[in-house]
Amino acid sequence: MASKPIIKVAALCGSLRKGSFNRGLIRSAIQLSEESITGMNVEFVDIAPLPFVNTDLEVDGKFPESVETFRDKIGGVDAFLFASPEYNFSLTAPLKNAIDWGSRGTNLWADKPAAIVSAGGMFGGAISQCHLRQVGAILDLHFINKPPLFVQAFQQPPKFDYANGDLIDPDTKEGLKQVLVSLQAFTLRLKGQ
Ligand SMILES: Cc1cc2nc3c(=O)[nH]c(=O)nc-3n(C[C@H](O)[C@H](O)[C@H](O)COP(=O)(O)O)c2cc1C
């Protein structure tokens, strides 16, 4: 049987804090893609160095260096994984800022498949996911719909190691793996492979 072509996935985290649970979801996704999913290469793309969007920073069609670096990274992938914490019932400002930079000039999100996962309080970040889908619609991102993954980070049993944000709950890990498998299948379908 022919092996699956490798798909490249850029993983963006909406939280900048060191012990972020959402960053922990991305670390776990990278590990799962390396250990138990054939044909998927997930790479973390840091949004922390990006300045606030300000079109005055765009000079002669060029972006600031950190933005150019970010755009190079997201421009060369087949799909996106967003780990989207919820701040006041929406996606976080840093994630929205990163999405806005990717949309300037050539919209680098266009026609790309994406998955969203989230860890948060009451609804596990579900409302942030809804808002991110709304933003993604105008950018022509194509989100997978199933399976959903909303991790209620503060409920028992413990989902994360609070010291470093590592995902420790086996059921959540399995849920995350199924999200990746679904994203892979959808990406290959969109590419006609
Ligand atoms: C400004 C702010 C607003 C927040 N609002 C919400 C919210 O609306 N819903 C929610 O579930 N959690 C909310 N939280 C709690 C976060 O979900 C929680 O801090 C979570 O751990 C953040 O993700 P992280 O661990 O990846 O940093 C808020 C946290 C902050 C700092």
PDBQT file of the ligand as one rigid body, heavy atoms in Angstrom, charges set to zero:
ROOT
HETATM    1  C1  LIG A 201      -8.346  37.949  30.654  1.00  0.00    +0.000 C 
HETATM    2  C2  LIG A 201      -8.856  36.546  30.893  1.00  0.00    +0.000 A 
HETATM    3  C3  LIG A 201     -10.168  36.253  30.587  1.00  0.00    +0.000 A 
HETATM    4  C4  LIG A 201     -10.641  34.953  30.747  1.00  0.00    +0.000 A 
HETATM    5  N1  LIG A 201     -11.911  34.651  30.332  1.00  0.00    +0.000 NA
HETATM    6  C5  LIG A 201     -12.314  33.371  30.301  1.00  0.00    +0.000 A 
HETATM    7  C6  LIG A 201     -13.550  33.003  29.671  1.00  0.00    +0.000 A 
HETATM    8  O1  LIG A 201     -14.295  33.823  29.179  1.00  0.00    +0.000 OA
HETATM    9  N2  LIG A 201     -13.868  31.698  29.624  1.00  0.00    +0.000 N 
HETATM   10  C7  LIG A 201     -13.050  30.719  30.152  1.00  0.00    +0.000 A 
HETATM   11  O2  LIG A 201     -13.365  29.538  30.059  1.00  0.00    +0.000 OA
HETATM   12  N3  LIG A 201     -11.880  31.039  30.769  1.00  0.00    +0.000 NA
HETATM   13  C8  LIG A 201     -11.496  32.330  30.841  1.00  0.00    +0.000 A 
HETATM   14  N4  LIG A 201     -10.283  32.663  31.391  1.00  0.00    +0.000 N 
HETATM   15  C9  LIG A 201      -9.502  31.620  32.053  1.00  0.00    +0.000 C 
HETATM   16  C10 LIG A 201      -8.663  30.876  31.046  1.00  0.00    +0.000 C 
HETATM   17  O3  LIG A 201      -9.445  29.946  30.362  1.00  0.00    +0.000 OA
HETATM   18  C11 LIG A 201      -7.549  30.157  31.768  1.00  0.00    +0.000 C 
HETATM   19  O4  LIG A 201      -6.706  31.135  32.337  1.00  0.00    +0.000 OA
HETATM   20  C12 LIG A 201      -6.766  29.258  30.854  1.00  0.00    +0.000 C 
HETATM   21  O5  LIG A 201      -5.833  28.538  31.616  1.00  0.00    +0.000 OA
HETATM   22  C13 LIG A 201      -6.053  30.064  29.786  1.00  0.00    +0.000 C 
HETATM   23  O6  LIG A 201      -5.399  29.230  28.870  1.00  0.00    +0.000 OA
HETATM   24  P1  LIG A 201      -3.836  28.893  29.001  1.00  0.00    +0.000 P 
HETATM   25  O7  LIG A 201      -3.721  27.917  30.152  1.00  0.00    +0.000 OA
HETATM   26  O8  LIG A 201      -3.519  28.233  27.692  1.00  0.00    +0.000 OA
HETATM   27  O9  LIG A 201      -3.100  30.150  29.257  1.00  0.00    +0.000 OA
HETATM   28  C14 LIG A 201      -9.795  33.954  31.278  1.00  0.00    +0.000 A 
HETATM   29  C15 LIG A 201      -8.462  34.281  31.608  1.00  0.00    +0.000 A 
HETATM   30  C16 LIG A 201      -7.993  35.554  31.401  1.00  0.00    +0.000 A 
HETATM   31  C17 LIG A 201      -6.531  35.864  31.697  1.00  0.00    +0.000 C 
ENDROOT
TORSDOF 0
